[in-house]
Amino acid sequence: MPVFTRSRDLPDSSDDGTPASADDAETVPGPEAAESGAPEGGTAPPRTLRSRVAHWRAWRSRCPRAARVVWWTATALSLALVLGAMVMPNQLHLLRADQFVRLPGEAIIAAALLLSLPRRPRLVAAAALGAGLAALTVVNVLDMMYAEYLGRGFNLVLDWGLLDDAQSYVADSMGETTALGATAGLLLLIVALFAVMALAAVRLSNLLVRDVSASTRGTLIAGTVWITCSVLSIQYAGLPLAFHRAVTAATVKAKAVRQTLLDEAAFAKENRADAFGNTPPAQLVPDLRGKDVIFTFIESYGRSAIEDPVMAPGVNRTLTASTDALTKAGYHAKSGWLTSATFGGSSWLGHSTTLSGVWIDNQQRYRTVMNSDRLSLPKIFKKTGAWDTVGVMPGIQKAWPEQKHYGLDKVYNAFQMDYQGPKFSWSTMPDQYALEAFQRLEHGKDRDKPLMSEIILTSSHQPWAPLPKMVGWDEVGDGSVFDSIQKAGENASDVISDAARSRKAYGESIEYSVTALTQWLERYGTEDTVLVFLGDHQPIARVSGDNASRDVPVSIVAKDPEVLDKVASWNWTDGLRPAKDAPVWKMDLFRDRFLTAYGSTPHPSK
């Protein structure tokens, strides 16, 4: 009967892909026997699982050339995966071939460790190494995506919750089915990455112990080369040839975790120290009594919209035309720059930093402020007893407990403004409709007190497609007039995947939002209207650029000349377009300077 052997302890094949020798092997039926399997003169018995496995494993003997190709391919891929993960950068613009021409010190240390271990501990250690490299790869990719969209790396402590927001954004922009499919595919890809990386590391560890003597010499030589390159500072493509990227990345993340944990207590103390925390109501914003004060945030309205050569021409024409129209209507404006606490997204961090007067650049700080008694600007107006306070938040589609912190008497969310028109990607309604609804529901009503309002305009939120267009204010109605505009617009997936189209569409969205807001003011503003409007952050790096600042424009508009006289010392630019050299403040400084300019007296809390 034909037979073949299967090794118990030795590798399946030799270094060149041929079947391994089997000094310590068991004899199992060969494939012919497994197929015929018939005793002399008898009927063939059913094939067992063991015989099927034996037949499958025997393909190396049947196809030695194919076995050799598969062996070398699998080994090369394993080496590329493991070494690639060790030197992989965490910035998208550095993801180039020359960045991978490095000698990672971690590989040399890992080889020395694996060579020193017995078989079972070696396999466990190799699998753990592979899983660790898979985790590092996932974090590197997250760093790339967060840098692209938020201008910073991924925070291992605070940012996991934002992944759910990202999934919601995809669902709102491109549909629930696309979001679910993308989420499922991503999870499967991550699981596969961990499995493949662990198997690759185990394969390489088995390769090392085939010839311990040769592997030891190779490891010593590689270590010597690495030390030599390090001492002599030998570089390639501007980076040292002797690299330890994985260790450096792990160290940086560990320090960031520690800093995040330490920051919580320090920031809580900073948040309690409010310069106006104990100011009596009568001494808060006395110079604005009787005015309707409106704070409006325009989504993603950043400095790039005014200075980028692609987007600036259209945006600046709109700002100039809007300034001229407001001037004819009796309004005047002054504008400057604020440096936002966020970039590309997480708009609520920009809103809360501006209104609460503390630097809120992460979710932990945001939660701390929202759960504290710190006075936000709306709450300060409410505390005086001289204003009603209201929020217009078309982007809010669920419960919003932050209303308490902001001191808003009433908040209109996406479902409370009677909108019957279509969504424009992420934005639940056009800015023109949100402003018209604000006029109908609150601003246009007779009131016993003036109104302090916070309005968030969302039409300039990515992916900037499809975009709404202005219609006659008398035609806005219930919003159904926007149906044909939405249907004729571009697809969100087409625009967000194309950098050039994204930049063009982004500029058009800012033109639309500024036009809607300034036309509303021309139409519905009064002698006592004071409008403060600003951007919450710059757009994503694909639009604003990898080295864009975090500056956003801010403007104050009023008919009463005394309102602007109060801020004359700020040296802001006349009109809606801030000059390139206009003052730049950190966003958290605005609240206290605004309160001081309009007569508030500091009485600090501790």
Secondary structure as the mmCIF struct_conf table of DSSP 4:
data_model
#
loop_
_struct_conf.conf_type_id
_struct_conf.id
_struct_conf.beg_label_comp_id
_struct_conf.beg_label_asym_id
_struct_conf.beg_label_seq_id
_struct_conf.end_label_comp_id
_struct_conf.end_label_asym_id
_struct_conf.end_label_seq_id
STRN STRN1 VAL A 3 SER A 7
BEND BEND1 ARG A 8 LEU A 10
BEND BEND2 ASP A 12 ASP A 12
STRN STRN2 SER A 13 SER A 13
TURN_TY1_P TURN_TY1_P1 ASP A 15 ASP A 16
BEND BEND3 GLY A 17 THR A 18
STRN STRN3 PRO A 19 PRO A 19
HELX_LH_PP_P HELX_LH_PP_P1 ALA A 20 SER A 21
BEND BEND4 ASP A 23 ASP A 24
STRN STRN4 ALA A 25 PRO A 29
HELX_RH_AL_P HELX_RH_AL_P1 PRO A 31 SER A 36
HELX_LH_PP_P HELX_LH_PP_P2 ALA A 38 PRO A 39
TURN_TY1_P TURN_TY1_P2 GLU A 40 GLY A 41
BEND BEND5 GLY A 42 GLY A 42
HELX_LH_PP_P HELX_LH_PP_P3 THR A 43 THR A 48
HELX_RH_AL_P HELX_RH_AL_P2 LEU A 49 ARG A 57
TURN_TY1_P TURN_TY1_P3 ALA A 58 ALA A 58
HELX_RH_AL_P HELX_RH_AL_P3 TRP A 59 ARG A 62
HELX_RH_AL_P HELX_RH_AL_P4 PRO A 64 VAL A 87
BEND BEND6 ASN A 90 GLN A 91
HELX_RH_3T_P HELX_RH_3T_P1 LEU A 92 LEU A 94
BEND BEND7 ARG A 96 ARG A 96
HELX_RH_3T_P HELX_RH_3T_P2 ALA A 97 PHE A 100
STRN STRN5 LEU A 103 PRO A 104
HELX_RH_AL_P HELX_RH_AL_P5 GLY A 105 LEU A 115
TURN_TY1_P TURN_TY1_P4 SER A 116 SER A 116
BEND BEND8 LEU A 117 LEU A 117
HELX_RH_AL_P HELX_RH_AL_P6 ARG A 119 LEU A 150
BEND BEND9 GLY A 151 ARG A 152
TURN_TY1_P TURN_TY1_P5 LEU A 156 LEU A 158
HELX_RH_AL_P HELX_RH_AL_P7 TRP A 160 MET A 174
HELX_RH_AL_P HELX_RH_AL_P8 GLU A 176 LEU A 208
HELX_RH_3T_P HELX_RH_3T_P3 VAL A 209 ASP A 211
HELX_RH_AL_P HELX_RH_AL_P9 VAL A 212 VAL A 231
TURN_TY1_P TURN_TY1_P6 LEU A 232 SER A 233
STRN STRN6 GLN A 235 TYR A 236
TURN_TY1_P TURN_TY1_P7 ALA A 237 GLY A 238
STRN STRN7 LEU A 239 PRO A 240
BEND BEND10 LEU A 241 LEU A 241
STRN STRN8 ALA A 242 PHE A 243
HELX_RH_AL_P HELX_RH_AL_P10 ARG A 245 ARG A 272
TURN_TY1_P TURN_TY1_P8 ALA A 275 ASN A 278
HELX_RH_3T_P HELX_RH_3T_P4 PRO A 281 GLN A 283
BEND BEND11 LEU A 284 VAL A 285
HELX_RH_3T_P HELX_RH_3T_P5 PRO A 286 LEU A 288
TURN_TY1_P TURN_TY1_P9 ARG A 289 GLY A 290
STRN STRN9 ASP A 292 ILE A 298
TURN_TY1_P TURN_TY1_P10 GLU A 299 SER A 300
TURN_TY1_P TURN_TY1_P11 ARG A 303 ARG A 303
HELX_RH_AL_P HELX_RH_AL_P11 SER A 304 GLU A 307
TURN_TY1_P TURN_TY1_P12 PRO A 309 MET A 311
HELX_RH_AL_P HELX_RH_AL_P12 ALA A 312 LYS A 328
TURN_TY1_P TURN_TY1_P13 ALA A 329 GLY A 330
STRN STRN10 HIS A 332 THR A 339
BEND BEND12 ALA A 341 ALA A 341
BEND BEND13 PHE A 343 GLY A 345
HELX_RH_AL_P HELX_RH_AL_P13 SER A 347 SER A 356
BEND BEND14 GLY A 357 VAL A 358
BEND BEND15 ASN A 362 ASN A 362
HELX_RH_AL_P HELX_RH_AL_P14 GLN A 363 MET A 370
TURN_TY1_P TURN_TY1_P14 ASN A 371 ASN A 371
BEND BEND16 SER A 372 SER A 372
HELX_RH_AL_P HELX_RH_AL_P15 LEU A 377 THR A 384
TURN_TY1_P TURN_TY1_P15 GLY A 385 GLY A 385
BEND BEND17 ALA A 386 ALA A 386
STRN STRN11 ASP A 388 VAL A 392
TURN_TY1_P TURN_TY1_P16 PRO A 394 GLY A 395
BEND BEND18 LYS A 398 LYS A 398
TURN_TY1_P TURN_TY1_P17 PRO A 401 PRO A 401
HELX_RH_AL_P HELX_RH_AL_P16 GLU A 402 TYR A 406
TURN_TY1_P TURN_TY1_P18 GLY A 407 GLY A 407
BEND BEND19 ASP A 409 ASP A 409
STRN STRN12 LYS A 410 TYR A 412
TURN_TY1_P TURN_TY1_P19 ALA A 414 PHE A 415
BEND BEND20 GLN A 416 MET A 417
BEND BEND21 GLY A 421 GLY A 421
STRN STRN13 PHE A 424 PHE A 424
TURN_TY1_P TURN_TY1_P20 SER A 425 TRP A 426
STRN STRN14 SER A 427 SER A 427
BEND BEND22 THR A 428 MET A 429
HELX_RH_AL_P HELX_RH_AL_P17 ASP A 431 PHE A 438
HELX_RH_PI_P HELX_RH_PI_P1 GLN A 439 HIS A 443
TURN_TY1_P TURN_TY1_P21 GLY A 444 GLY A 444
BEND BEND23 LYS A 445 LYS A 445
BEND BEND24 ASP A 448 LYS A 449
STRN STRN15 LEU A 451 LEU A 457
TURN_TY1_P TURN_TY1_P22 SER A 459 SER A 460
TURN_TY1_P TURN_TY1_P23 GLN A 462 PRO A 463
BEND BEND25 PRO A 466 PRO A 466
HELX_RH_3T_P HELX_RH_3T_P6 TRP A 473 GLU A 475
TURN_TY1_P TURN_TY1_P24 GLY A 477 GLY A 479
HELX_RH_3T_P HELX_RH_3T_P7 SER A 480 PHE A 482
HELX_RH_AL_P HELX_RH_AL_P18 ASP A 483 ALA A 488
BEND BEND26 GLY A 489 GLY A 489
HELX_LH_PP_P HELX_LH_PP_P4 GLU A 490 ASN A 491
HELX_RH_AL_P HELX_RH_AL_P19 ALA A 492 ILE A 496
TURN_TY1_P TURN_TY1_P25 SER A 497 SER A 497
HELX_RH_AL_P HELX_RH_AL_P20 ALA A 499 TYR A 524
TURN_TY1_P TURN_TY1_P26 GLU A 527 ASP A 528
STRN STRN16 THR A 529 GLY A 535
BEND BEND27 ASP A 536 HIS A 537
HELX_LH_PP_P HELX_LH_PP_P5 GLN A 538 ILE A 540
HELX_RH_AL_P HELX_RH_AL_P21 ALA A 541 SER A 544
TURN_TY1_P TURN_TY1_P27 ASP A 546 ASN A 547
STRN STRN17 ASP A 551 ALA A 558
BEND BEND28 LYS A 559 ASP A 560
HELX_RH_AL_P HELX_RH_AL_P22 PRO A 561 ASP A 565
TURN_TY1_P TURN_TY1_P28 LYS A 566 VAL A 567
HELX_RH_3T_P HELX_RH_3T_P8 ALA A 568 TRP A 570
HELX_LH_PP_P HELX_LH_PP_P6 TRP A 572 TRP A 572
STRN STRN18 THR A 573 ASP A 574
BEND BEND29 GLY A 575 ARG A 577
TURN_TY1_P TURN_TY1_P29 LYS A 580 ASP A 581
BEND BEND30 ALA A 582 ALA A 582
STRN STRN19 VAL A 584 LYS A 586
HELX_RH_3T_P HELX_RH_3T_P9 MET A 587 LEU A 589
HELX_RH_AL_P HELX_RH_AL_P23 PHE A 590 ALA A 597
TURN_TY1_P TURN_TY1_P30 TYR A 598 GLY A 599
#
